[in-house]
Amino acid sequence: MTSIFASADFTIFSTLIIFILSFGLALLISKKYRAKKQEPYLYWSIGIWLFALGVFLEVLFAVGVTYQLLIIAYLFTVSLIVNFLAFGSVKLIKGKIYGRAYAIYSIATEAILAYFLAATRIGNIIINHIVYGILPLNVVTASSLVTFPAAILLIAIAIKSYAKGKSKKMLSIIIGVIIVSIAGTLYIVQVPAFLYYSEFVGILLLWYGLI
């Protein structure tokens, strides 16, 4: 599945397109929040801004910039993306207790991940211009504590929200959020090609839901 991305030119082109789409989407969602003042849009906008940052780092990796600090920043950014997108979806649920509980869990797991990223030598995880190298076990475990519960939460909220409102636009937004979030977990389970595919598809779904 990784052979298509073996070309540096193709990877650079793909990541640049995704970056442009995600940057424009971040601007659009930020505009939506300013107009509607609804909390889900605030956290989704932060998540997409972080997503654009993550894709920008993928562009740098594709052109051969692979400093250890950038790799650590990328891995931490991916986890923050999932958390903010999930937190935005949690805001669709009535009751502050859910948001507070998830915020506490997120802060705790992000702190654990940050510690392991700072204390562990990650090494070069860029192979054939794409993010694909094997991570240390402690980093994989900490990342999983952040991303997998968030992905499950997003799916559950998506099902509940669609069953309640039957809005195709909202369904597209929520599915886009899920796909973009799950993209962060695909690297952990060593499916790099789908990482890029899911980033592209997720961004398109979010565009459809928001325009």
Number of C-alpha atoms within 10 A of each C-alpha: 8 13 8 10 20 13 13 17 12 14 22 20 13 19 23 18 15 24 24 14 16 27 19 16 22 21 13 16 24 21 15 16 17 12 9 11 12 14 16 20 21 22 24 26 24 19 28 28 21 24 30 23 20 22 26 20 21 28 23 18 25 27 15 14 15 18 13 14 11 16 22 17 16 21 20 17 21 26 28 22 28 32 28 24 29 31 26 24 27 25 19 16 15 9 10 10 10 13 19 13 10 18 15 11 16 24 13 14 18 21 13 18 24 19 13 20 22 11 10 13 12 19 15 15 17 18 14 17 24 26 22 20 16 16 18 14 10 14 21 17 15 20 25 19 19 24 28 16 17 26 23 14 17 27 19 12 18 23 13 14 18 16 11 9 10 11 13 12 17 18 20 21 23 26 21 24 29 24 25 30 31 24 26 27 23 17 22 21 12 15 16 20 18 16 22 24 15 21 23 22 16 25 23 19 20 25 20 15 18 15 9
